[in-house]
Amino acid sequence: MGVTDLWKIVSTQIVTKSLEDLRGQTVAVDLSQWIMECENSAWKHTMQKAHIRNLFCRVTSLLKHGIIPIFVLDGETPDLKKRGKGRLAGTPVRTVKECCRLLTCIGLESLQSPGEAEATMAHLNSKDIVDACLTDDSDSFLFGAKIVYTKFSSMERTADNVSVFKSSSIQSSLNLTREKLVALALFVGCDFTDGVKGIGKEKFLKWLKSIDDNEDVLERLRGWKTAPEPSVIGEFLKLKKKSHCGECSHLAGFTGSTKQHLKNGCADCLNNVCSKLCKERSCSCDWHRLKDLTESILLESKLRSAAINQYPDFPDEKVIDIFLRPKVVEKAEKPTWMKPNYNALKNFLTDHLDWTIEEATSKILPLITLWYLRNNDKESLKPSRIVKSRQQYFQSKLEIVWEKIEGIDIESPTTLERFEDIECTFPELVEHFLAAKRGKKNTKRGKKKDVLQRKITDSFKIVKNPHHFCSKGRESLRRSVSLEDIRVIKSPIGEQLTEDVIEEEKDSQSHIKQEKTPFPVKYESDDSLPSLTKFIRRKVDKHRKPKLADKEKPKFIMSSSESNSEDEISEKKSCTQFSLNFSLDSSF
């Protein structure tokens, strides 16, 4: 929805935020889009009244994070709308009325826009009545919105609930003003026009870069019908290119020698230093100036011919008027959250969602107490005690038993409230709870010291590693436990192991201590053995195993055929075969 590929164009300006970062803001919400999402979702047929359940959960999440929403519905669909007859086309009127009824019971306001909902939302945002617009339609910027929140998620476990786009950053970084975005929509397409075929966003954005910032783009498009073809193309074809520097490709200060240009410097390069890194900087000579101008003119000529051939009345003034002079609802005051109607909301949820009275009450109570806390109403809301503190979704909260909640006849209702809200409204209650909590901690610390003095030796465990794996990992070989293998782990009630306990552990482990000496390896060979035998020797030395207490020593015997004559020895050095006999124990 909106302008084609506009979100991709401005994707470099995205900033993600959580709902907690938006605390204290007022936002205009596109209610038509939320209803359309539920109507087109796969779980519409598996969940009863999905639009009511989805709306209630999202509104509750916004209010819990201190965000006050105002909802806007689409009005009359413009005749130029190409992409469907409207987002709510085919949606039963009863569905829209049920959503508005739910918002009224919660105490929130909904508006009916005479035209597009995004137009009214953008108008409220431009007048600073709301802080942002919550919608996924990219044409909100074309209607004049300052800040747009997209990809909304009500999940509290994530830190990226919305994606934030600001028109100021889009204009400063991408040089895309509101008028340029309207011109972009005329070429690439939007909800009210199919755009110019054969012209993509890359070509049009390239042409926009060649336009002066102070020039009105829409006025230039209007002048395409009567503007003559420029004569600069003929001038460029007549002009010959002069020899440029081979290092920086510039003509300024170039006398025909690249070395001399490197020495003297270049006015078109950065800091007047001739360098290859400055090749992309434009040259100030007449040939390059006319070349850039000619390329821009040729591109504009291509855009103009394609647009006028497809739309003789291009640009369409009706489309421009929809974006720049839309039909909106005027509102002078910021939206507020009125007191929720407990009985009406309870009856609505039990009738439409088949919730029991207990289930509906458990969902409504946090909204009622939140409204009283937000308005600092101590007469209508009286707490009994704080049960305990909790950490929920990275927030500190308090479980509170209420003595009185005006309008609700429930014995000792319990809710989970934000720590800051309770501290602001009932500071004495929070101070008393924290003092009692600190006193309880001090009592536990005293008991810990008494237990430590009586049973210090019971506060630790000795963990040994009785197995050792050979380098090749074939079997585990039991070895002795040395003092270095003892791991001392502190138990929850201990603080430090005394020297006496360490000595006792040394004595208790001394009877299993064994010396680790490698078994000897015998070699039966002659000094004149070739290099292959020496290589085998090194391999055997590398993989020697520890001595085993109750088993025989593995024997490595290497034998070679003996010879007395020097001729035979020299002959065997080159092609003697050696036999390697391993007499290994079964445990190896």
C-alpha positions, 0 to 999 in steps of 0.5 A: 500500500502507498507509493511503490518501493518507497520503503526500500528507498528510505530504508537507510533511515530506519530506526527501531524502538521499543514501546517503552521508548515511546512512553508519554507520546500520543499516536494516530493509529490507522484503524482501517489497516488493523481491521484489514489485517484481521480480515485477511489473516489465516487465523480469522477462521480459527479464532472467534471475533479475531478483530476484537481480540486483536484490537483489545490486546494491542490497545492494552499494550499501548496503554500499559506503556503510557502511549495514548492512541487516537484511531482514524477510519477511512472515509469516502474512497476517491474515484482515482483509487486504483488498488481496490475500492478501499481497504474496508471494501467487503468488510461488514459494517458490523465489524467496524461498529464493534471495533468502535464500540470497544474503543468507546468502552475503553475510553478512547476516541475514534475519528471518521476521516472524510477521505483517506485515513492517512491524510487525517493522521498526517494532518494531526501530526503536522499540527503537533496534535499527535506525536507520530502516525502508526501505519504501514502506508508509505504515502503518509509522507506525501500527505505531510506526516513528520514521523511514521511508525511501521511494523508495529508489534505488541509483544513485550519480550522484544526490543524492536516493537516499531520501525521509526521514519522521520521526514526530516532525516529523509529530506536531509539525507536523501534530498527528498522533499514532499513535492519530490515524493509526489513526483516520484509517485506519479512515475513509479505508481501509488494507490491513485495511479499506475505510474509511467511504464518503463520508468523505474525508481532508479532513473527518476531518482537519478534525474532528481539529483540533477535538479536544483534544491530551490526549484519546484519539481511539480512546476517543472513537470507541468512545463514539459508540454510547452518547453522546447528541446534545449540546444545544449546537445548540439553545443556538446557535440561540437566541443572537443575534449582536451587532454586531462591529467592521467592521475586525477582525470581533471583539467584544472592546472594541467599543462600536459605533464602528469608529473608537473600536475602532481607537483603543482596540485589540482584545484578540482581535487581535495585540498588541491592535492592531485590524487587518484582518489579524486577521480570521482570528483567532477571536473570544472572544464567546459567539456565535462560540464556540458557532458553532465548537462547533456546526460541530464537533458537526455534523461529528462527527455526520455522521462518526458516522452514516456510520460506524455505518450502514456498520459497526455494530461501528465502530470495528473492534477487530481492526484497532486491535489489528493496529496497536497490538498486532502480532505481531513478532520480538524481537531484542536486538542490532543487526544486523552484517555477517558475513564474505562466503563467497567460494566459496559466493557465486561459485558462486551467482552463476555458477549463477543469473546465468550469469556467468563466473568472472571476472565474478563475481569482479570483483563479489565482490572489492570486498565482500571487501576492504571487509569486511576494511577495515571490520574493520581486518584487516591480516593477511588483507589486504596491499596491494602499491601504489597505482596512482592516485587517482580521482574516482568519483561525487563521492568520492575513491577509490584504485586498489590492487593487492593482494599478498594477500587471504585466501581468494582465489587470484588473482595481483595483484587490483586493486580501487577503494577509498574513500580514507578506508578505505585511509587509516584502515587503511594510513596509511603507504601513503597517505602514501607515495603522496601524497609521491610524487605531490607530488614528481612535480608539482614536477618538472613545474613546473621543466620548464615554466619552462625551456621558457618561457624558451626559447620564449616567443613560441611560447606564444601564439596571435593570434586575429583577427576578420576579418569583420564583419556588417552590422546587418541580417545580410545579408552579411559585410563584410570590414574591417580588423583593428585593435589592439583586435581582437587577442585574446591567448590563453595557451597551456598552457606560457606565463605572460605575453606580453612587451612585445617580442612585443606590438610585433612583433605590432603591426608585423606587423599594421600593413600590413593596418590600415585606417581605418574612415570611413563613406561620405558620404550625399548628399541633394538636397532642399529645406529645406521638405520635410515630416516624412516625408522627415526620417524617411527621412533619419534611417533612412538615417543610422542604417544607414550602412555602412563604406567599402569599399576596392575597390568603389564607394560606395553613393549615396542620392539623394533628389529632390523636385519643385521649385516656385517659387510659395508656393501650390504649395509649401504644397499639396505639403507635404500631399500631395507624393509623393517618390521615393527612388532607391537606387543600391546596389552588388551587395555591399550 
